[in-house]
Amino acid sequence: MHLDAVFWGSIVSVAIAVFIIGYLVYKVIRLMNEDAERHKSEQQ
């Protein structure tokens, strides 16, 4: 298999996309957990 710049560019692009999606999912889950904790403390 010929490993050229286009191949490596594609691999790097996919890796960056996966990293960004994972980071956003992590942030959303963290925000949801913080919001849930805030609602729990408000109800008490």
C-alpha positions in Angstrom: 0.0 0.0 0.0 1.4 3.4 -1.0 1.3 5.7 2.1 1.2 9.2 0.7 0.3 12.7 2.0 -3.4 12.3 1.1 -3.6 9.0 3.1 -1.9 10.6 6.2 -4.0 13.7 5.8 -7.2 11.6 5.9 -6.0 9.7 9.0 -5.1 12.9 10.8 -8.4 14.5 9.9 -10.4 11.5 11.2 -8.3 11.4 14.4 -8.9 15.2 15.0 -12.7 14.8 14.3 -12.9 11.8 16.7 -11.1 13.8 19.4 -13.3 16.9 19.0 -16.5 14.8 19.1 -15.3 12.9 22.2 -14.4 16.2 23.9 -17.8 17.7 23.1 -19.6 14.6 24.4 -17.6 14.8 27.6 -18.4 18.5 28.1 -22.2 17.9 27.5 -22.2 15.0 30.0 -20.4 17.2 32.6 -22.8 20.1 32.1 -25.8 17.7 32.4 -24.4 16.3 35.7 -23.7 19.8 37.1 -27.2 20.9 36.2 -28.7 17.8 37.8 -26.7 18.5 41.0 -27.9 22.1 41.0 -31.6 20.9 40.7 -31.1 18.4 43.5 -29.7 21.1 45.8 -32.5 23.6 44.9 -35.2 21.0 45.8 -33.9 20.3 49.3 
